[in-house]
Amino acid sequence: MIKELLIAIYLTITKILFNISKRFPTQNKYVFVSSFGDNIEHVAQEIIRQKKGKVVILQSNKRSYVFDKLKSSERTIIPYDSLNFIQYIRSMYHLATAKVVFVDNYFAFLSVMNFKPGVECIQLWHAAGAVKKFGLEDPAVSERSAAAHKRFLSVYRRFDKVVVGSDEMIPIFKAAFNLTEQRFLKTGIPRTDFFFDQTAVKEAKQAVLAEHPEIKGRKVILYAPTFRRDQLNGQSIALDVEKLTTALGDEYVLLVRMHPAVKMNNLPCSGKRLINVSSYPNINHLLVVTDYLISDYSSLPYEFALLNRPQIFFPYDLEAYEKESGFWDEYDNVVPGPVVYSTDDIIKLIHANNFNLQNIRAFSDKWNMYSTGQAAQALVRYLDK
């Protein structure tokens, strides 16, 4: 009750500021609301390259994405959710006077924003595919109040278009956001353009090797599990990293990528065989140096599939996680690699090295059908229509 009251007060103030700002004329300006950043950076780069107009990025201070590909003279970055009220007023002004608004997540303030006629709000969702449910299909939504449910719908109605990388994501978004078929842009996921840019890939590999020279010449395993709420309280991760690294020896190095807020009680200090890369800023840079990906319910496998390299799925808490989050389909029907439930089984798979890469390729063709290296260009071309 108190939480909903505070949200209502926040949204009322937001609505007032936004409506006052709407009195100013629309500018040739592209405003991005950033939670994750990578999709936004690629689209902003293309807008700047084509000199389409001014770029303004409203960045969540809960994320630390560094827009290092954008020159400071070419963009304005504002921490929109800081406690600095002046910055928040500036954010509302830019949203109210934008030509196009891009978002990459759910933002509650959109529920009270009626953009001017002709202004489009485009959703650059932060995942190329989905195992677990989200949006209106998230089981947790049923436990929220009627006011919250109404707010969710209001936010989703603001999405004039949603960018997709495949036809597979359309029915998922339709259910999650309560949208119609006409709302989708089949231009591909902008951040996947990186995997087709050989110069960018080479530079990324060099950057990772410069920071972690100990991985050079070794087979790299990346363990990147989905965020779990219970790990915030100090729960240990299920993968026995000492057993894994000992069994595989110096030929291999294990990179562990956890959410920065997660406490890892059973993760030893980084060494020759184990490196904690949880704070590394760009996950795609880590993917291009990875030989084997170990994941569970995250969206990383959808993009890693573009590299056509082995994937292992380790959903050690499958039944409990499905009950809490829900899946769009039966888990075994979705993932393109072997499913195991113990560290010993992971060791056996890596030693055997008998992975079906044809399954990976088919999975990528299915989920990345529109992500062919020109997604950002295709999206900017759409803006010209």
TIFI-800073 format. One record per residue (C-alpha): x negated, y, z; residue in one letter. Coordinates in steps of 0.05 Angstrom, whole numbers, plus 5000, padded with zeros to 4 digits. Layout:
N
XYZa/...
END
This chain:
385
500050005000m/494550495019i/490450294958k/496350434912e/497551104945l/490351314935l/490751094862i/497151494852a/493852124881i/487652024837y/491951924774l/496252534790t/490052974795i/487352664731t/493852784693k/493953524714i/486653634693l/487753264627f/494153644609n/490854314624i/484954124580s/489553924523k/491054664513r/484154734482f/483454564408p/481253874384t/473853864364q/469953434316n/467653014374k/467152264388y/467952114462v/465851444491f/467851184559v/462450694578s/462350134629s/457649654593f/454350094541g/451449644487d/457349664438n/457950404449i/450550534435e/450950184367h/457150574346v/454451234371a/447951114333q/451751014269e/456051634280i/449752044292i/446151734232r/451951924187q/452552614221k/459952514233k/460452974293g/458553084365k/457552474411v/459552504485v/458651904531i/462451874597l/458451354635q/460550974697s/455551064752n/456850334771k/452750124711r/445550284694s/445550204618y/440150644587v/441950954520f/434750974499d/436350914425k/439951584427l/435752224429k/437752694485s/438853244434s/443952804397e/448652634453r/451552874519t/452052384577i/456552534637i/457452094698p/465052114697y/466451724761d/461452084805s/463752464867l/461753104830n/468453434816f/465453894764i/463053294724q/469952984728y/473153624702i/468253624645r/470052904630s/477453054627m/476053644581y/472153214532h/477452674531l/482953184519a/479253524461t/476352904427a/477652704355k/476751964372v/476151624440v/472450954448f/472850534511v/469549864528d/473549634588n/479949754628y/480150464655f/486050644700a/485951384682f/488251224611l/495051064639s/496551804649v/493452054584m/497852224525n/492852404471f/494452924419k/497552694353p/492352414306g/487452234362v/485751494364e/483551094424c/479450484403i/477749904450q/470649624441l/471749044488w/465248804521h/465748074500a/465647714433a/469647134459g/473146904522a/473546274564v/476946564626k/483446964624k/483747714633f/488648284627g/495948104637l/494247364635e/489447404695d/492746994751p/491047554800a/495848024764v/501747634792s/499547844862e/499348584846r/504949074858s/510149294807a/506849974804a/500149654787a/503349224733h/506549834703k/499850194704r/496449614668f/501549634612l/500850394606s/493250314597v/493949774545y/498950184506r/493550714497r/489450234455f/491150454384d/486149954358k/482049374387v/475649154352v/474948404342v/469347954317g/473947384296s/481147184285d/480446744347e/480547354392m/486847654364i/491947194400p/487847264464i/488048024461f/495448024441k/497047634504a/492148004550a/494048704527f/501148594502n/499348844433l/502048724363t/498148454303e/497349144272q/492849384329r/486649004309f/480449214271l/476748634239k/470148994235t/465848554280g/462648674348i/457749264341p/452549014390r/451648364349t/448548794294d/442248744336f/441347994320f/441148144245f/436048714251d/429348364247q/425548994267t/429749094329a/429148354347v/421548384340k/421149014383e/425648694436a/421348074439k/415148504447q/418448904503a/420348274542v/413447974533l/410148624555a/414148604620e/413447844629h/407147614593p/407346944630e/412946694583i/408546744521k/407546074486g/412445714532r/419545454523k/424345934556v/430645714593i/435646254612l/440546104667y/446046634666a/452146434707p/458646814711t/459647284770f/463046964829r/466047364886r/463946874940d/456546974922q/456947684948l/457347375018n/450747015010g/452846364979q/447245974945s/447245844871i/448745134851a/442745034805l/436844724841d/431545164810v/425744844847e/427744144824k/428744394752l/422144774746t/418244214780t/421143674734a/419944074671l/412944314688g/408744894660d/411144784589e/417545124609y/419445774645v/426245894677l/429346594673l/435046714722v/439947264706r/445047404761m/449547984775h/445448514813p/450148504872a/449547744881v/445247494938k/441246874920m/439346484982n/436145894947n/432146284894l/424746294910p/420346874892c/418646954818s/412546574797g/409446234737k/415345764726r/421046204751l/422646944737i/428547334764n/430947774707v/437448004739s/435348724735s/432948704663y/437149244628p/438848904562n/441448184561i/440848124485n/433348244491h/432947644537l/437147224490l/432247294432v/426547014473v/430846444500t/430245724474d/435645414518y/441645774549l/445045494611i/451745834624s/458745674647d/464646144636y/461246774610s/461647064539s/454147014527l/454646354489p/458846694435y/453247164417e/447446694432f/450646224381a/448446714327l/441346474340l/443445744331n/439545494392r/441444964445p/446545124498q/448144744562i/454444854602f/454144784677f/461144914705p/459644604774y/466044904804d/470544794744l/476944604780e/476645154831a/474545684780y/480145494732e/485145544788k/482746234807e/481546544739s/485146114688g/482545904619f/485146054550w/484245324529d/481644674558e/474444794576y/471444214538d/475244444476n/471945124477v/464545044492v/459844824436p/454744434478g/454243884529p/457843984596v/454243754658v/455343814733y/448443704764s/441243954759t/438943244744d/443443214683d/440643884658i/433543604665i/435442984625k/438443394569l/432443844562i/427543254564h/431642894510a/432243524468n/437743214426n/442543784415f/447743824360n/446144494328l/451544384276q/456644474332n/453245124351i/453545374279r/460845184271a/462345534337f/458846164314s/462346154246d/468946114282k/467846654335w/463147124298n/466447114229m/466647874223y/460148004260s/455347964202t/450448524216g/454349144193q/459749194247a/458049904269a/457950144197q/464649804183a/467750134243l/465250824224v/467750714153r/474650584183y/474351264218l/473851594149d/480551314127k/
END
